Amino acid sequence: KRVRIENVHFKMAPRDPENSDGPVIIDEEDPYESGVAGVDKRVDESVSKRLHLRDAKPNELGPDAFFGVANVALVLITIAYYYSGLVPDLKDTKELRWDWVTFVFARNYAIMYIVYGGYHYLFYQTNYGKSAHKFNPKYPDQKQHDHDRFWTTVTQTWGSMMEVAVLYGWANNYFDNKNDFVSMGFGYNFMLFLGSAIFSEVHFYVLHRALHIPIVYKHVHKLHHRSKNPGPWSGMSMHPLEGIPYLTRMFFPLFFAHHPIHFYFAKLNTELLPAPGHSGFEELMGTEFHWLHHHLFVCNYGNPAIPIDWLLGAHKQIDHEKTAALKEQ
């Protein structure tokens, strides 16, 4: 069956017999690929007889406890990361040498495979995933996982190059980096971490909306949206013309007096959080908000913690009560 709602086409997908809970999820045609005009119009409240959407409510907007806890946890992880010997000594990075450059690349690939591969293994290869809440009961095929793993690795390669440039810049005094993190003061450190977190979300939103300009989408962002039913490896599966601009959000601390910890906080935020954000599951920091963007294309471009989508009429949520009622019918 096909349903046409505000210039966006959908087709019904069969339910996975092993995942009978939750609404029947619809597979969408890529509205850009089909050449349909008006792809940025708001999605209708009732997408089909199987899935209801609604606008976000004001009391559901803005930073929540989860946003705060996740960023506080990331600060602590970053501090441990920095003091654990995973960052080359700046005395060694004044010159570009194979030893420390190779270390940076190897460390980044290892962490990427631990985080992204760990999420993939847990949700898609163990019994934990079978008992967890998957937003789309259907599972991606191995071809998609392989495609996403390759392009996420490519994006991580660009990120490693950028880190090498920053390490070289620190050692040669190109940036205003400080040696003593504690002496910078709690208030300053707090504001720089907070500013970095907010900037990352605003940067992502602006870039993401630009990537949905039809001609840009067709030649660049379409690669990421091949993962209509995303998994962890979809996180940084990006065309280089998307991946490189995306990674520049980690540079925010470099425009201020900063300690390397501030940069690595932004770096880990940028490179690792896409894994849970694209897992396809609710558990362990998964998000229905961004999954719905992959599913419908034309809503939820940013992060609900920064309510730009809501202000521009693009923040949509599944109305689970109405969806459940329709399922019973």
Stockholm file with secondary structure:
# STOCKHOLM 1.0

chainA/1-329         KRVRIENVHFKMAPRDPENSDGPVIIDEEDPYESGVAGVDKRVDESVSKRLHLRDAKPNELGPDAFFGVANVALVLITIAYYYSGLVPDLKDTKELRWDWVTFVFARNYAIMYIVYGGYHYLFYQTNYGKSAHKFNPKYPDQKQHDHDRFWTTVTQTWGSMMEVAVLYGWANNYFDNKNDFVSMGFGYNFMLFLGSAIFSEVHFYVLHRALHIPIVYKHVHKLHHRSKNPGPWSGMSMHPLEGIPYLTRMFFPLFFAHHPIHFYFAKLNTELLPAPGHSGFEELMGTEFHWLHHHLFVCNYGNPAIPIDWLLGAHKQIDHEKTAALKEQ
#=GR chainA/1-329 SS CEEEETTEEEEECCCCTTCCSSCCCEEECCTTTTTCSCTTSCCCSBCSSSCBEEECCGGGCSCCHHHHHHHHHHHHHHHHHHHTTCSCCTTTCSSCCHHHHHHHHHHHHHHHHHHHHHHHHHHHSSHHHHHSCBSSSSCCCHHHHHHHHHHHHHHHHHHHHHHHHHHHHHHTTCSCBCSCTGGGCHHHHHHHHHHHHHHHHHHHHHHHHHHTSHHHHHHTGGGGGGCSSCCGGGTTCCCHHHHHHHHGGGGGGGGSSBCHHHHHHHHHHHHHTHHHHTSSBSTTTCCHHHHHHHHHSSSCCSCTTSTHHHHTTCCEEECHHHHHHHHHC
#=GC SS_cons         CEEEETTEEEEECCCCTTCCSSCCCEEECCTTTTTCSCTTSCCCSBCSSSCBEEECCGGGCSCCHHHHHHHHHHHHHHHHHHHTTCSCCTTTCSSCCHHHHHHHHHHHHHHHHHHHHHHHHHHHSSHHHHHSCBSSSSCCCHHHHHHHHHHHHHHHHHHHHHHHHHHHHHHTTCSCBCSCTGGGCHHHHHHHHHHHHHHHHHHHHHHHHHHTSHHHHHHTGGGGGGCSSCCGGGTTCCCHHHHHHHHGGGGGGGGSSBCHHHHHHHHHHHHHTHHHHTSSBSTTTCCHHHHHHHHHSSSCCSCTTSTHHHHTTCCEEECHHHHHHHHHC
//
